[in-house]
Amino acid sequence: SNAERKRREKRLEETSSRLEALFENSPDMIDVLDADGTICEVNQRFCAELGYDESEVLGRSIWEFDLMFDAEDVQTQLSGFSVDERRKFEGLYERRDGSTMSVEVHLLRFNLEGEDRFLAISRDIT
């Protein structure tokens, strides 16, 4: 019914704004990668910790920021990942000023509207 659809849409909207609030206010750095390792989305904390504006990060490759991995490492890691699998590893993020930060990264593969995406949640463990 129409009323039911409206209720469902409202619920979906509430869920998505809750997720957005979580994403933006998370104390952890969050980035979303596509299957090539390109950064599709980041939260404010990721940008603030590394000293970049969002526009300078989006569209770049994660290995430009994580010194532990090169392009080949990242692509090998991502291609061997099954849906809803999680992995945990350490990375080394380089800030704009050249200083570095050891991070623990939780990586989760998920499917977004038919596209493979990887959610990376990183925490400073320096």
C-alpha positions as CSV (number, residue, x, y, z in Angstrom):
1,S,0.0,0.0,0.0
2,N,0.9,3.6,-0.4
3,A,1.1,4.3,3.4
4,E,3.3,1.3,3.8
5,R,5.7,2.5,1.2
6,K,5.8,6.0,2.8
7,R,6.6,4.4,6.1
8,R,9.4,2.3,4.6
9,E,10.9,5.3,2.8
10,K,10.8,7.3,6.1
11,R,12.6,4.4,7.9
12,L,15.2,4.2,5.2
13,E,15.8,8.0,5.4
14,E,16.2,7.9,9.2
15,T,18.6,5.0,8.9
16,S,20.7,6.7,6.3
17,S,20.9,10.0,8.2
18,R,21.9,8.0,11.4
19,L,24.6,6.3,9.4
20,E,25.8,9.6,8.0
21,A,26.0,11.1,11.5
22,L,28.0,8.1,12.7
23,F,30.3,8.3,9.7
24,E,30.9,12.1,10.2
25,N,31.2,12.0,14.0
26,S,33.3,8.8,14.4
27,P,36.4,9.2,16.4
28,D,38.0,6.9,13.9
29,M,39.2,7.7,10.4
30,I,36.9,6.2,7.8
31,D,37.4,5.8,4.1
32,V,35.6,3.9,1.4
33,L,37.5,2.4,-1.4
34,D,36.5,1.0,-4.8
35,A,37.9,-2.3,-6.1
36,D,40.9,-0.4,-7.5
37,G,41.9,1.1,-4.2
38,T,40.6,4.6,-5.1
39,I,39.1,6.6,-2.3
40,C,35.4,7.3,-2.9
41,E,34.4,8.7,0.4
42,V,36.2,9.9,3.6
43,N,35.0,11.3,6.9
44,Q,36.2,14.5,8.5
45,R,38.4,12.7,10.9
46,F,40.4,11.1,8.1
47,C,41.0,14.5,6.6
48,A,41.7,16.3,9.9
49,E,44.2,13.6,11.1
50,L,46.1,13.7,7.8
51,G,45.9,17.4,7.2
52,Y,44.1,17.4,3.9
53,D,40.8,18.8,2.6
54,E,38.3,16.3,1.4
55,S,38.6,17.4,-2.2
56,E,42.4,16.6,-2.0
57,V,41.7,13.0,-0.9
58,L,38.8,11.9,-3.0
59,G,39.8,10.2,-6.2
60,R,43.3,9.4,-5.0
61,S,44.6,6.0,-4.3
62,I,44.9,4.7,-0.7
63,W,48.6,3.8,-1.3
64,E,49.4,7.5,-1.7
65,F,48.5,7.8,2.0
66,D,49.4,4.4,3.4
67,L,53.2,3.8,3.2
68,M,52.9,0.1,4.1
69,F,51.3,-0.8,0.8
70,D,52.0,-0.1,-2.9
71,A,49.5,-0.4,-5.7
72,E,50.1,-4.1,-6.2
73,D,49.7,-4.9,-2.5
74,V,46.4,-3.1,-2.3
75,Q,45.0,-4.6,-5.5
76,T,46.1,-8.1,-4.4
77,Q,44.5,-7.6,-0.9
78,L,41.2,-6.3,-2.3
79,S,40.8,-8.9,-5.1
80,G,41.2,-11.8,-2.7
81,F,38.4,-10.6,-0.4
82,S,34.9,-12.2,-0.2
83,V,31.7,-10.2,0.5
84,D,31.2,-9.4,4.1
85,E,34.6,-10.6,5.0
86,R,36.6,-8.5,7.5
87,R,40.3,-8.2,7.8
88,K,42.5,-6.4,10.3
89,F,46.0,-5.2,9.6
90,E,48.5,-2.4,10.4
91,G,49.2,0.5,8.2
92,L,51.4,3.6,8.2
93,Y,49.6,6.8,7.2
94,E,51.7,9.8,6.0
95,R,50.3,13.2,6.9
96,R,50.6,16.2,4.7
97,D,53.6,17.5,6.7
98,G,55.5,14.3,6.1
99,S,55.0,12.9,9.7
100,T,53.6,9.4,10.0
101,M,51.0,7.7,12.1
102,S,50.8,3.9,12.8
103,V,47.2,2.8,12.4
104,E,45.2,-0.4,12.9
105,V,42.9,-0.8,10.0
106,H,39.7,-2.8,9.9
107,L,38.7,-3.5,6.4
108,L,35.2,-4.8,5.4
109,R,34.1,-5.6,1.9
110,F,30.5,-4.8,1.1
111,N,28.2,-4.4,-1.9
112,L,26.8,-1.0,-2.7
113,E,24.1,-1.0,-5.4
114,G,26.0,-3.7,-7.3
115,E,29.4,-2.2,-6.8
116,D,32.2,-3.7,-4.7
117,R,33.2,-1.3,-2.0
118,F,35.7,-1.6,0.9
119,L,35.1,0.2,4.2
120,A,38.3,1.0,6.1
121,I,38.1,2.1,9.7
122,S,41.5,3.2,10.9
123,R,42.6,4.0,14.5
124,D,45.8,5.7,15.5
125,I,47.9,3.2,17.5
126,T,51.1,5.3,17.7
